[in-house]
Amino acid sequence: MLRVVCTEFGDPELLTVVEEPTQAPGPGEVLIEVGAAGVSFVDGLIVRGGYQVRPPLPFTPGMAVAGRVVAVGEGVETCPVGTAVAASATGFGGFASHVTVPAPLAVPLPAGVDATVAACAMESYATLVFAVTRRVTIEPGEQVVVLGAGGGIGLAAVDVARGLGARVVAVASSEEKRAAAKAAGAEVTIDYTDLKDAIRAATDGGADVVIDPVGGPAAESSLRALRAGGRFCVLGFASGEIPRLPANIVLLRNRSVIGVDWGDWAREVGGPEGNAALLADVLGRIGRDELHPPRPTTAPLEEAGAVLRLYAERRVTGKYVLVP
């Protein structure tokens, strides 16, 4: 098997690809031949040692894979050999040609959902479906503003909010990213210039919900653009800057700030079974054409470092997957 290895925290260009014997699955595990491994901004943070979870070195990055089961361990009665599956590899290891995971983490792919789409959609769409089913309510007709709307999380947010009947205003830094958000269903697209006033103008006075995976100065500007009872959802800090939100602006007009951390929920609350059910829900919605993730750009495992560099510099529109 092939796998990407991080031997020291630092620049993604330090990653290497090694070849080694394929690990047989243990009791209760399945071995997945990876068709595609999802790549995210968070993967780059982990490689640089800048994420709240720091795996012991050396390790293989990657937390979302899709492919087919090629071997099962003792006691596994679900997911027989040949089953097309997706899995959230919570212990990392996804940037590889083969991955061994506990059988409960392997979710069968619905008909019509291929490995590349499943791998690219799991992290971003699971985050957003988790957000709207467990953290915040979005009602039909509400005005939802999505920051970073041209990236994987942003495009998923546009798609999910539109599916709930919201009117979506997408904020993105380039014409290419704004066009992608428009294609995903955004009613209006804007850039970051005079953001508070631009949001208020685009939402007829103020947003009901802001979805923010970006952080930085845009966070406070968009928080100030919320109408009474508005909800500000914190998903991440792709800008590299964690904002300090003024509590008085939260207090005024009964606004709320809501943290959205799907990974922590999956580890601490939902557990393997709850997380598998969430992923099955996401993939089922995609299979029923209720959600519409765009097809990702593919790259070989050997280009993992280059792809993570693109994410770090916010030069990715949509999503990438690594293909062994």
SULZIJO-V131547 format. One record per helix or strand. SS is the DSSP state (H for helix, E for strand). FROM is the first residue (numbers start at 0). TO is the last residue. If there is no record, write none. Layout:
BEGIN
ss & from & to
SS & FROM & TO
SS & FROM & TO
END
This chain:
BEGIN
ss & from & to
E & 1 & 5
H & 11 & 13
E & 15 & 18
E & 28 & 37
H & 40 & 47
E & 58 & 58
E & 63 & 71
E & 83 & 87
E & 95 & 95
E & 97 & 101
H & 102 & 104
E & 105 & 107
H & 114 & 134
E & 142 & 145
E & 150 & 150
H & 151 & 162
E & 166 & 170
H & 174 & 183
E & 187 & 189
H & 194 & 201
E & 206 & 211
H & 216 & 223
E & 225 & 233
H & 246 & 253
E & 255 & 258
H & 261 & 286
E & 296 & 299
H & 300 & 311
E & 317 & 317
E & 319 & 322
END
